[in-house]
């Protein structure tokens, strides 16, 4: 895992010229907020993005061999997308129900709705996330959910707060 990188320097490389200044500012601020919490980029700092965009930044816990990924940033031609990864959503229902619309809407909107694609194994799909928000039951496909399109600096505290809610930092 990479611990001695400079995200600002990385984004100044010509391969990232397609990323606009506002999006670069968000990535730099998000990276700093994640580092404060012990999360950082793995390997060389970025991967080819394949279907998600030109590149993606993958965050993991620094200093451990954890496979858990709380966040990715997709660097796309038409802007960036912040994707957060969550489990046990019902446990955090009150937090989500009281969140601003740009947070709550990702959980209660139609993007990522489960299409019951037939990926059932012994009666259930391991990719389906089922939870309740405001009394409504949602079924989402974990391959297409919890994406925040065109995130901006103004909303950064909300994204970090959401991550903190799901990924409690324990005192050592």
C-alpha positions as CSV (number, residue, x, y, z in Angstrom):
1,X,0.0,0.0,0.0
2,X,1.2,3.4,-0.9
3,X,1.9,5.8,2.1
4,X,4.3,8.3,0.8
5,X,2.6,9.8,-2.2
6,X,1.6,13.4,-3.0
7,X,-1.8,13.4,-4.6
8,X,-1.5,17.0,-5.8
9,X,1.8,16.1,-7.6
10,X,0.2,13.0,-9.0
11,X,-2.8,15.0,-10.4
12,X,-0.4,17.5,-12.0
13,X,0.9,14.7,-14.4
14,X,-0.2,15.2,-18.0
15,X,-2.2,12.0,-17.9
16,X,-4.6,13.7,-15.6
17,X,-5.1,16.9,-17.7
18,X,-8.7,15.8,-18.5
19,X,-9.6,16.3,-14.8
20,X,-10.8,19.9,-14.1
21,X,-9.4,22.2,-11.4
22,X,-12.4,21.9,-9.1
23,X,-12.4,18.1,-9.3
24,X,-8.6,18.0,-8.6
25,X,-9.2,20.3,-5.5
26,X,-11.9,17.9,-4.3
27,X,-9.6,14.9,-4.7
28,X,-6.8,16.6,-2.8
29,X,-9.1,17.6,0.0
30,X,-10.7,14.2,0.2
31,X,-7.3,12.5,0.2
32,X,-6.2,14.7,3.1
33,X,-9.3,13.9,5.1
34,X,-8.9,10.2,4.5
35,X,-5.2,10.3,5.5
36,X,-6.2,12.0,8.8
37,X,-8.4,9.0,9.5
38,X,-5.7,6.4,8.6
39,X,-7.0,5.6,5.1
40,X,-4.9,6.1,2.0
41,X,-4.3,5.1,-1.6
42,X,-3.0,1.6,-2.4
43,X,-0.2,0.7,-4.7
44,X,0.8,3.4,-7.1
45,X,-2.1,5.7,-6.2
46,X,-4.3,4.9,-9.1
47,X,-5.5,2.2,-11.4
48,X,-6.7,2.1,-14.9
49,X,-10.4,2.7,-14.5
50,X,-11.8,0.2,-17.0
51,X,-15.5,0.7,-17.2
52,X,-15.6,3.3,-14.4
53,X,-13.6,6.0,-16.0
54,X,-10.0,6.6,-17.2
55,X,-8.6,6.0,-13.7
56,X,-9.7,5.2,-10.2
57,X,-8.3,5.9,-6.8
58,X,-8.8,3.1,-4.3
59,X,-8.7,3.9,-0.5
60,X,-7.8,1.3,2.1
61,X,-6.7,1.3,5.8
62,X,-3.0,2.1,5.9
63,X,-0.6,-0.2,7.7
64,X,-2.9,-3.3,7.6
65,X,-3.6,-6.0,5.0
66,X,-7.3,-5.2,5.1
67,X,-9.2,-6.0,2.0
68,X,-12.0,-3.6,2.9
69,X,-12.3,-0.6,0.6
70,X,-14.4,2.3,2.0
71,X,-14.0,4.6,-1.0
72,X,-13.0,4.9,-4.6
73,X,-12.9,8.0,-6.8
74,X,-13.5,7.5,-10.5
75,X,-11.7,10.0,-12.7
76,X,-13.9,10.3,-15.8
77,X,-13.9,12.5,-18.9
78,X,-17.2,14.1,-17.7
79,X,-16.2,14.7,-14.1
80,X,-15.4,12.6,-11.0
81,X,-17.6,10.2,-9.0
82,X,-17.1,9.3,-5.4
83,X,-18.2,5.8,-4.6
84,X,-18.5,4.7,-1.0
85,X,-18.9,1.1,0.2
86,X,-21.3,0.2,3.0
87,X,-22.8,-2.8,4.8
88,X,-25.4,-3.2,7.5
89,X,-27.2,-0.1,6.3
90,X,-30.2,-0.6,8.6
91,X,-27.9,-0.2,11.6
92,X,-27.3,3.4,10.3
93,X,-30.8,4.2,9.3
94,X,-31.4,7.1,11.7
95,X,-28.2,8.8,10.4
96,X,-29.2,8.4,6.8
97,X,-32.8,9.5,7.3
98,X,-31.5,12.7,8.9
99,X,-28.8,13.4,6.3
100,X,-29.1,16.1,3.6
101,X,-30.7,15.1,0.3
102,X,-27.4,14.7,-1.5
103,X,-26.6,11.9,1.0
104,X,-30.0,10.4,1.6
105,X,-30.9,10.4,-2.0
106,X,-28.2,8.0,-2.9
107,X,-29.7,5.5,-0.5
108,X,-33.3,6.2,-1.5
109,X,-33.1,7.0,-5.2
110,X,-33.6,4.6,-8.1
111,X,-29.9,4.3,-9.1
112,X,-28.7,0.8,-8.5
113,X,-32.1,-0.7,-7.9
114,X,-31.8,-4.5,-7.9
115,X,-33.1,-5.9,-11.1
116,X,-33.3,-9.5,-9.8
117,X,-30.9,-10.5,-12.5
118,X,-31.0,-14.2,-11.6
119,X,-27.8,-14.2,-9.6
120,X,-29.6,-16.1,-6.9
121,X,-27.8,-18.7,-4.9
122,X,-29.8,-20.9,-2.5
123,X,-32.6,-18.3,-2.5
124,X,-30.6,-15.1,-2.0
125,X,-28.3,-12.9,-4.0
126,X,-24.9,-12.1,-2.3
127,X,-24.8,-8.8,-4.2
128,X,-28.2,-7.5,-3.0
129,X,-28.3,-4.9,-0.3
130,X,-31.7,-4.7,1.4
131,X,-32.5,-2.0,3.9
132,X,-35.3,0.4,5.0
133,X,-35.3,4.2,4.8
134,X,-38.3,6.2,6.0
135,X,-40.4,3.0,6.1
136,X,-39.6,2.1,2.5
137,X,-37.7,-1.1,1.7
138,X,-34.9,-0.7,-0.8
139,X,-33.1,-3.5,-2.7
140,X,-29.9,-2.3,-4.4
141,X,-27.2,-4.1,-6.4
142,X,-23.8,-3.6,-4.7
143,X,-22.2,-3.4,-8.1
144,X,-23.9,-0.1,-8.8
145,X,-24.7,1.8,-5.6
146,X,-23.6,4.6,-3.3
147,X,-22.1,6.7,-6.0
148,X,-21.9,10.5,-5.5
149,X,-21.6,12.1,-8.9
150,X,-19.7,15.4,-9.3
151,X,-18.9,15.7,-5.5
152,X,-17.7,19.1,-4.4
153,X,-15.8,20.7,-1.6
154,X,-18.9,22.1,0.0
155,X,-20.3,18.6,0.6
156,X,-17.0,17.1,1.6
157,X,-17.8,17.2,5.4
158,X,-21.0,15.3,4.6
159,X,-19.2,12.5,2.8
160,X,-16.6,12.3,5.5
161,X,-19.3,12.2,8.2
162,X,-21.0,9.4,6.4
163,X,-17.8,7.4,6.2
164,X,-17.2,8.1,9.9
165,X,-20.7,6.8,10.7
166,X,-20.0,3.5,8.9
167,X,-16.3,3.1,9.6
168,X,-15.9,4.0,13.3
169,X,-12.3,4.8,14.1
170,X,-11.3,2.9,17.2
171,X,-8.8,4.3,19.6
172,X,-5.6,2.3,19.7
